Amino acid sequence: MKRNMPPVAIVMNMFYTGLGISRSLGEHGIPVIGLTAHRGIYGNFTRYAKLRTSPDSREEPELLLAFLLRLADELGDTAVIFPTRDDDVRFLDRYREQLGARFTLAVAERGALEACLDKQQTFLWAQKAAVASPRTWSITGIEDLHHILPELPFPCIMKPVSAHHWRQGSNWQVVGNRKAVPVPSPETLLTEYNVIAQAENRALLQEMVPGGDDCLFVAACYLNRQSELIAGFTAQKLLQVPERFGTGCILQTVDRPELLVSAGRLLRAMGFSGIAEVEFKWDSNDRQFKLIEVNPRAWDQHRLGNACGVDLVHVAYCDLLGLDRPLIPKQGAGQKWIADDVFFLLLLRSLWKREGKLRSYLRLAAGQRTYAIWSIRDPLPLLGFIATRFIPQLVKTISLTLLSFMRRLMGRKKGSIYENHLEKANCKN
């Protein structure tokens, strides 16, 4: 590697988050290596990263460790590793001693990580830091559930204690591809828990904070090694897919400095350092923001920071390596981040089903926009997505729709033939 080149950044996985990290650093001339275990992923086509096929941290952690140690021998200089999923964070923490000797790891210390990844611990820390949060109950089995049932408010929400537990192996299919489970009644709770327990016995039950998706807000933070809040911005969710318990599809920057104060106080109490996304929900009944969760890493919509002038990924890279941090201006408001692949499919579905929501979706997307995949300076990821994912999925959907239509049509014809035979038989009698 050339001596005048800045240290390499290694990005684990090239989905929304990894593609965004590659762009944030690549735009500053920082060399990026993107690790991928999946062919055809849109982020694999970015011009801002050199792609390396590698084992996956979730499926093959020991093979990935060996891969990274070989990569360290190849690079020679110290490189920074950025995780993009909870599984990546767990992997870097598990092999912290081996990898920390060869790389700079963009993860917090173990105690702080556990406080973020274990939601029960998160809410205990929120109480210590005087950060408002919903009432929460932890269960480890059906006996616990029956014990606390009389005191539970309905509707409530069932969540994993650690999000990555529901995504391991076949668990994601068992839990129905759901990040959280709405529970309207005691009967539904017992039924849903019996399903969830097939994947993971431990779960959290939490009172439901009233309000729609637009009541959800994000405090995006970077804290240095002394747990001092160095940079941050705030945003509001405008649309989730699916609604209420899905993933943010459209977010907008807003000026809510009080959220950064609460998030900073919580993270400082934990002894956290690094990038974090702290999610809150406005409770219109109690007239206050309540903590929902903490993500101890870069997340899908972090590129909003680049759009509003607070690029947390670039700040983190410079701070971790002891370089001069960029100047942080006051964040702008009104910039939007859109998951373009999800949003486009949502528009098509709205047209197909004639739901009458098309105009409202388009209004939500209006304004200054940053997209998860599309970039005029980096167009190949979107073209790659269209060629490898969208067109095949569209053809499959159309084929299944036509097949279903033909089956219904054939069923009607068979029914008509049967009715004609029956009518003739009746006439003869």
PyMOL commands that set and color helices and strands:
alter all, ss='L'
color gray80, all
select helices_A, chain A and resi 16-26+42-45+61-75+86-94+96-100+110-117+119-128+142-151+163-167+171-174+186-196+213-215+257-270+304-308+312-320+340-353+358-365+380-428
alter helices_A, ss='H'
color red, helices_A
select strands_A, chain A and resi 9-12+32-36+50-53+79-82+103-105+136-139+156-159+181-183+203-207+216-223+229-241+247-253+274-283+288-295+336-338+369-371
alter strands_A, ss='S'
color yellow, strands_A
deselect
rebuild
show_as cartoon
